[in-house]
Amino acid sequence: MVAQQFKSEDEFETDDCTYGKDLSKENSILEHLTHKVSKVYPEGILLSEKHKRQIEIISSNHEIAAVIYGETGTGKEEIAKLIHKLRSESKKCHLVSVNCANLTNDLASSLLFGHSRGSFTGAEKSTKGLIGEANGGILFLDEIHTLSKDNQTKLLRVLNDGKYSRIGETTERSSKFQLVAASSKDLYEEVEAGNFLLDLKIRIMGIDIHLLPLRERLQDLPDLISLFLVKHNVSISHNEFSMLVDRCSKFHWQGNIRQLFKVLHTWIISCSYEKSGLKASSMPICRSMQPPRESEKLTKDEIPNNPLHNLNILYEEVLPLLERIRDEKPLKEVVEELEKLVLKKTIQKHRKLADVYKKLEISRSTLDSKRKKYGL
């Protein structure tokens, strides 16, 4: 699923594809796809009728909680953004999002509930916390099952009576918000495994939205690819479009829709650098597109000669950098993007923040401020 952001790219041409322009009506499929997408998927998201009804209920009933289930890359965050968009149509509200998997134990409580100045080393000023920022709006907790038991207990209290305290304070504060959570794991199974509080699972009962993995909805590939091409204003011939759909249908897509879009994006960027036509046969292949047991069977001979292929595990991080360099974006913007990438990868590699700031040779307070700046 992809939020609709149909912005034109800088114009540049290749043999069989055009960016920012249309091919002749005889050869181009873009005009047809644009009409179809705007008519059938006005929100830029491919939804079943059941999902549409569920989202309408959630966005119009602010007291109800929602849990979105699905594997990584199935579009859980896009659903949360759509709920926010629809709710804001009647009365403007804000959306506060956080991926709980990125909250390390020593800073999770601080980021969620805020802290007072001087409450711990590096706390140079008081912070509101995500719970406080969400007051009056929507709080989206992605991968909620990864929250520690301590923070689950604190969250339960907020959901019960709206009360919470910042770290280092005894003063009670109040925050009322609509909770939209997401999880790649079944929360009932997490409860049985002792990883998730039963009381919290009961408290967030409301509407559950289940998103299927891409491999179980390959019939949607033509529409998903259409959404992508329209978003990026890319024209290809009818024949190449058909071959592209057929080629994509042969893969397992462990990363689901997100991976599909990243592969297509890499394909387009690669062709633009090589000044070659968009041929379905040149679409890059990476191991995670194969079923887990079969991914080892992929040989080097099967991988197209793609200059970006070796960066496939960094699609999401590297492509924005390449595009900013290509589009001659301000140096500050490119440097900040690179800084964010370095911080993110270092944090993921080391379990303790002390190891992170020592490895990067920066102070703890500098690390804390940059994490807040980039939402890490």
N, C-alpha and C positions, 0 to 999 in steps of 0.2 A: 504494500500500500504506500502511496506517496501523496503528500499534501500538494495541492495544486499551486504551483509557482511558475506560471508560464511566462518566463522572462526571456527575451531574445539574447542569444549569444553574439559575440562579435562575429561579423560576417567573414567567412573564409570557405573556399570551395575545394572539393576533391572531385575525382572523376565521376563517381556515381552517387555522391551525397552532397547536400548543400546545407550550410548552417546559416540561418537568418534569411534564407531565400527559399522559394519554391522551385522544384523542378517543373517541367512542362506537365500540364494536367494529364497528358497521355501516359507519362512514366511515373509521376509522383503519387505517393499514397498519403502524403502529409495532409493535404486539404481534406480528404475523406476522413482521416483519423481525427483531425481537429474537430470536425463537425460532430463525429460520433462521440468523442470524449466530452465535449461541452454539453451535449444533449443527454447522454446516458450517465455520465459521471461528473455532474456539475461541481462537486467538491474535490474532484481530482483523486478520489479514493474508490477502489473497487470493493463494494460491500454487498453482502447478501441481503435479502429483504428482512430476514430475522435480525441481522446486525443493525440495520437501519432503524427498526422499531426499538431495539434495545437502547441505541444511542439517543433516540428521541426522548425516551423515558428518563434516562439518566440526566440529560441536559435540561429537561424541564422540571425535574424534581430534585432540588438542591440538597435535600436531606438524605437522599439515598446514596449508598456507597456502591462502588463497582470494582470488580476484579477482572482484569483482562489476562487470559491465559494463552500462551503460545510459545513456540520455540523462538530463539533469538532470530531476529530479522523478519518476523511475520507481520510487523506493523503495529505493535502494541502502543508505542508512543504516538504514532499518527492518529490512532483512535482517540487517545487522550486529548490531543490537540484539536480534533474535530469536536469532541464534547465541549471543550472550552469555547471554541468558535461559535457553536450553536447556542450555548448558554449566554454568551456575550451579546448575541443578537437581541435578546429581550432586555438584559441589564448587564452593562459592562462589568466584567470581573477579570481578575488576573489569574495566571497559571504559574505555579511554582513547581519545578520538576527536579528530581534528583534520582540518580541511579544508586540504590543502596549498596550495590556490590562495590562501589568506589569509596564507600565510607569505611575508613580504617578505624579500628576500635578506639584508639586514643583520641581521635578527633570527631568521631561520629556524633556523640552527644552534643558537642559544641556546635557543629554545623547544623544539627537538627533543632536544638532547643536554645542555642545562643549561650553566651557567657558574659560575665561581668569583667570589667577591667581588672587585671591583676589576679584573676582566679587561678591561673597557672602560668608557667613560664612561656613567654611569647604572647600572652594576652594583653596587648598594648592598649586596646580599647574595647569597649563593650560591643557586643553584636546582638542582633535581633534574633537570628536563627531562622531556619526555613519554616518552622512551625509558626513563628510570629509573623513572618512575611506572608504566609498563606492566609492569614485572617481575612475573612470575607470573600475568599476566592476558592480555587481548586488546588489541592496538593496532590501531585502525581508522584507516587513512590514506585519506581521501577525496580524489579527484582526484590520485592519486599521480603521474600523468604530469607534473604541474606542478612537481615537486621539481627543484631545480637539480642539475646534474651532480655538484657537490661533495657535496651532501647525499645524493644517490643512492649515491655511493661510500662515504660514512660508514655509510649504512643497510645496504649490502651487507655491510660488515664485521661489523656487529652481528648480522645474520642468519646469517653464516657461523660465527662463534665466540662470539657473545654479548658481545664486548668493545667498549668505546667510551671516549672521554675527554670530559670537559666542556671547554668553551672556557676557556682560561687555565690548564689543568692538564695534566700529563704522566702523572698516575696513571691506570692502567687500571681501569675499572669494568665490572661485568657486569650484563646484563639479559637474561632469557629470557622470551619472550612468543610468543603466537600472532598472526601477522599476518593481518589481513583488510584488503584494499585494495579501492578502488573507482576506476573511471575511466569518463569519458564518451567516451574515445577508445580505439581499438584499440592495445594496447601493442606488438604486433608492427609495426604501421605506424609507431608512434613510434620504435621501434628503427631501422627502415629510414630514417626521416627524420633520424636522428641526435640525437633528443631524449631518448632513453631508453637506458640501458645494457643491452646484451644480457645481460651476466652477472647483472644484477639481475632481468631478466625471467625468466631460467632459474631463478634462485634462488627466486622466488616462484611457480613452477609448482606447481600442486596441483589445486584444483577451480575451474573458471571457471563463474560463474553469469551467464547472459545474460538481461537483462530487456527485454522488448519495449516500444516506445513505445505510449502509449495509443491512438494512431490505428490501430495494427495489432492492437488487442485490444478493439475497441468492443463486442464481444459480452459483455465483462465489466462494462460500464457499470451494468446493474441491480444487480449485487452490490457494486460499488464505491460506488455511491450509497447502497445499503442500509447498508453499513458506516459511512458518514459520518452518516446520519440516526440510526442507533442510538447512535453515539458521542456525538452532541449531543442525544439524547433528543427528537428532533423528529418530530411526527406530521403527516402530510399525507394527503389522501384517495388512494384507489387511482387515481382518474382523474388527479389532479395528478402522482402518481408516474410514471404511464405517459407523460404528456406531458413530464415533466422528462427522462426517459430518452431520449425521442425527440428533444427539443431538443438535449441534450448530444451525441447521436450525429451531429449535423450539423457538428461543428467538428473542427478539425485538432489542437488542443491542443499547441502548441509546448512548453508547460511540463509536459505530461503529467499524472500523477495529482496531483502537488502543486498544479498550477494548477487542476485540476478542484475539488479540495477548497477552495482559496482562493476560487474564484468562488462555490461553494455557501455558504461561510461568509459572504462579503460579502453575498450574496443574503439570508441569514437576518438578519444584523445590520441591513441596510438596511430590510427589512420591519418589524423590531421598532421602529426609529426612526420609521418612517412610519405605524406601527400599521395596516398593510395585511395582507391575507392572503397566504400563500405561493402565488403563482401562477407556474407554469412560464414563462409568457410574460414575466414581469418579471425573469427571471434576467439579470444584466448581461453584456454582451458587450465584450470588449476585443480589440485588434488581434492580439495574440499567440495568440488562440484560432483564428485563420484561418491557412491555409497561407501561408508567407512571401511568395510572389508575389502572393497575393490579398489580403493584409492591407491594402494601400493602397486597395482597393475599398470598405472599410468607411466609410460616410458617417456624419455626425452624426445623420442621421435614423434610422439603424438602431440607434443606441445608446439604450437606455432612459434615462429621466430618473431616474438613480440618483445620489444625493448623494455616494456613495463611488466612483463610476466613475472620476473623474479621478485617483484614488489607486491605480488598479489595479496599477501597477508597484511599489507599496509594500505590497501585500496583507499579506505576511508580517510586516512591521515595524509597520505602522500599526494593524492590527486588534487585536493584543494590548494596545496602548495604549488604544484605544477601549473595549475590554472592561474594563480595569482602572479606567478613569474611570467607566464605567457601573456597575460593581459596587462603587464607592467603596472601592477598595483603598487601603492606606496610602500616604501621599504619598511616602515614601522609595522604595517599590517602583516607583511610576510614574516618579519622577525618574530612578531608575537605568535603567529601560527606555529612557527618552528619551536619557539620556547614552550608553547603548550604541549606540543608533541613530545619533546624531550622530557618534560615533567611527567606527563602521563605514563610514558613507557618506563621511566625510572621508578615511579610509584608502584606500578604493576609488578616490577621485578623484585622490589624489596618489601618485606612485610612490616618493617619498623620505619617510622618517619625519621628517626635519628640516622638510620643508614642512608636515607634519601638525601637529606641536606648535607651530610658528610660527603657522600659520593659526588654531589653537584658542587660542593665547596661553597655553600651559601649558608646563611644563618637560619635558625629555626623560624624567627619572625618573618624573614624574607620568604621562606617556603610557604608559611601560613598565608601571607598576603597574596602570593601568586596563586595558591590553590583556590583562594576565595575569588580572585580575579577571573580565573578560567573555569571555575565551577568543578574542580577536581576533588 
